[in-house]
Amino acid sequence: MTNQIQNLKGFRDFLPVEAAKRKWLRDKLASICEQWGFAPLETPTLEPLDLFTGQIGEDEKLFFKFKDQGDRDVALRYDQTVPTCRVIAQYQNTLTFPFKRYQIQPAFRAEKPQKGRYREFTQVDADIFGIKTPDADAETIALSLDIYKQLGFKRALVRINTRVLFKDMPYEAITSIDKIKKIGDDGVIREMESKGIELSKAKEYLSY
C-alpha cells in the first residue's frame, strides 16, 4: 500500500468552496474595520525570535522557532500584537498617531492539535495606539459589537478584563487563569495548587 502524502497535523487545507467563504469573511471584516477608520497592516510571517522572547510568558514553549540559513534565531508569527509593537518602534517617525490598525493574518502555535485548536489559524486584531484615555478601549469594544451585528448575530456578549484586577495577583495564578478555556475552572484551580498556591487563594483569584 502506497503511503499518501498529507498535510501536517494541526494544519489545514481549504478547498475552493470553503476558501471562498473564508475570503468573503476576511473581506467583510476588513470593510467593517475600515468603516471605523482602522487601516490595514501586514507584518512578516517570520520575525527575530528575541522579539517574542520575554513577551509571551510560559507560552514561549509554543513558538515555532528555528535557525535560518544565516544562523539567526527566528520564529513564526505567534500573534499580531508583538509584531505591531515592533512596527511602531521601527516606524514611529513615519506613522501618524493615534495609530488605528487592524490585521487579519495567520498566527502559528506549536500546541497539541485538538477540536477547534490548530497550529496555524487566522487571527483578527484591531488596536488603537497613542491614546492614553479609555476612549480607545471603548472604540475597540464598540467595533467588536458592530462586527457581530453586521455579520447578522442577534445577540453578542463581550467579556472584558483589565490589568487593574490582576495587579496584586501572582504571575503563576495569571498564567493558569489564562488557560481557563482550555482546562476549565477545576483545571485552573488544580494547576494553581500545583504551583504552590493555597486552595482558598486559588478560588479567590478565579473569582476576580
C-alpha positions, 0 to 999 in steps of 0.5 A: 500500500502506497503511503499518501502524502498529507498535510501536517497535523494541526494544519489545514487545507481549504478547498475552493468552496470553503476558501471562498467563504473564508475570503468573503469573511476576511473581506467583510471584516476588513470593510467593517474595520475600515468603516471605523477608520482602522487601516490595514497592516501586514507584518512578516510571517517570520520575525527575530525570535528575541522579539517574542522572547520575554513577551509571551510568558510560559507560552514561549514553549509554543513558538515555532522557532528555528535557525535560518540559513544565516544562523539567526534565531527566528520564529513564526508569527505567534500573534499580531500584537508583538509584531505591531509593537515592533512596527511602531518602534521601527516606524514611529517617525513615519506613522501618524498617531493615534495609530488605528490598525487592524490585521487579519493574518495567520498566527502559528502555535506549536500546541497539541492539535485538538477540536477547534485548536490548530497550529496555524489559524487566522487571527483578527486584531484591531488596536488603537495606539497613542491614546492614553484615555479609555476612549480607545478601549471603548472604540475597540469594544464598540467595533467588536459589537458592530462586527457581530451585528453586521455579520447578522448575530442577534445577540453578542456578549463581550467579556472584558478584563483589565490589568487593574484586577490582576495587579496584586495577583501572582504571575503563576495564578495569571498564567493558569487563569489564562488557560481557563478555556482550555482546562476549565475552572477545576483545571485552573484551580488544580494547576494553581495548587500545583504551583504552590498556591493555597486552595482558598487563594486559588478560588479567590483569584478565579473569582476576580 
